[in-house]
Amino acid sequence: MTALPERVPCTVVTGFLGAGKTTLIRNVIENAGGKRLAIIVNEFGDVGIDGDILKGCGVDACPEENIVELANGCICCTVADDFVPALDQILAREPRVDHILIETSGLALPKPLVQAFQWPSVKSRVTVDGVIAVVDGPALADGRVAADMDGLQAQRSADDSLDHDDPVEEVFEDQVACADLIILSKSDLMDAAGRERANAIVSEHLSRAVKIVPTSQGKVDASVLLGLGLAVEDDIENRKTHHDGAFDHEHDDFDSFVIELPSIAQPADLARKVAEAAEAENVLRVKGFVDVEGKPMRLLVQAVGPRVNHHFDRAWAPGEDRRSRLVVIGLKGLNRPAIERILAS
């Protein structure tokens, strides 16, 4: 009799927009300790920014063909249509992968995704090794799950047509409630008191003994994240969330669109405009690649609210289309013309 192959472990990496999921996964790829990895990246928006960042690692343990991107659709809402085919694609790879990392979009709820691992066609082949929630340390230290939450709250309260339950808070709480390990990102940007405040907020939403690990630049030993062996799909019903009993959840509370820009002269000027747009129009997240005049390198722009980071991540490939494209994400009602005017000014 032929022995059945051992199930491939999967780690679900969840977390709010801009919390640092991609940075964490890139660090795992570069320090995989010989494991053959595959990654499923779930984008919210039209441009595969996170997948492109990971593909730029150039690490043999996770070649580009082992990175599968799912764009335009939250993975927890499109499990049958998107996730299972992506899983089939990865499991057909030779040589066989040792571990699969799943980076959910910032809007995804981990529980419906983990529940899909209970399906017979899935459970026989893979298991959820653990759920990792990445949380934004500096934002939590300020009492928020994202930058400028006060502005977002005020905007929602002033509009009687909106549901006053904050979807951002609910998504954050559901992600933390399902986690087996919490990564407190950007800890180097907080003092001891700030870290204590951030830890306290996370702990409020933990019903189980879950460790909170402070990190800087996503640097965590891969052995801390991989190989937990928890088979979370067998325990997921015990993790209570806001959406228990709901068949699905809607993302009508969020807007996402792509802005194309001409080449820029100074990265600092663009960073200032992105921060200005975030402050003026309550933008939650901006990410994308930009062409800088006279530079052979591609500029990666990542913004969480008014906090903007940018650096040259790699050279433009010969013949590559050097378009400048930014994905803008925020709550429903974003003023796209106003944001475009600020970025083009």
C-alpha positions, 0 to 999 in steps of 0.5 A: 500500500502506498503511504499518503503524503504528509499534509503540507503546513500553511501559515496564515499571516493576517493584519491590518493595512500597513501593519507590516505583513509583507516585510515579515514574510520577506524576512521569512523567505530570506531566512527559511533555513532550507525550507522550500516555501510557497506564498499566496498573496491576497491583494485589495486593489488592482496592482499586485504590489505585495506580490511584486515586493516578494518576487523581488527577493531572488531567494532560491527557497521561494522562486517567483513561480511559487508566489501566487497572487489573488487580486481583486477579491478578499480571500475570505469571501472567495475561498472556493473561486480563488483560494482552492485553485491557488492551493491546487497550483502550489501543491502540483509543484515539483519539488514539493513545497515544505510550507505555504505562507498565506498573506491575507489582505488587510480587510480579510477575516482569518476565520472563514479562510481557516474554516475552508481547511475543514473541507475534505478536499483541502484537509486531506492535503494541507493543515493550518500550522498557525495564524499570525496576526501582525499589528501596528505598534505605533498606531496602537501606542496612540490608541488606534489600529491605524493612523488618524483614526480620530479623523475617520471616526469623525467622518463616519459620525457626521454621516447619518447614512453610514453604519456607526459600527467601525468596520476597521475596529471589527476587522482588527479585533477578529484578526487578533481573536483568531491569532496563535501569535501576535507580531507587534511591528515597528517596535523600534519606533516606540518607547517602553511606555508606548509598547506597554500601551500597545500590548494592553490594547492587543491583550484586551482582545485575546481570550487565550494565552497568546504571545506578543512578539515585538519586532523591528523591520519584520525581523523574527526568526523563522523558527518562531513563526513556522512549525507550530503544528497547531492544526488550527482548523480543528480549533477555529470554532472556539475562536469567537469573532464579530462575524460568527454566524454570518454567511459572509461579510461585505467590503462595501465600507472600503474604497480602493483605486489606482492612480497613475502618475508621471515620472517624478523628480524628487521622492521627498516631494512625492512623500510629502504629497502622499502624507498631505493626501492622507491627512486631508482625505482620510486615506488609510493606505497607499502603496506602489512603485514609482519611476524617478527621473534619471534613476535606474532603480524602481522606487517603492512607496509604502504609506500608512496614513500620513506615515510615508516610507520610500526606498529604491527596491531594485533596478528596472528590468530591460524593456520593463514598463516604467509606469508610476502607479499607486494603490489608494485604500480607505473607507467608503467615500474617498474623494478620488479627484481631491486625492489626485489633485494633491498628488499631481500638484 
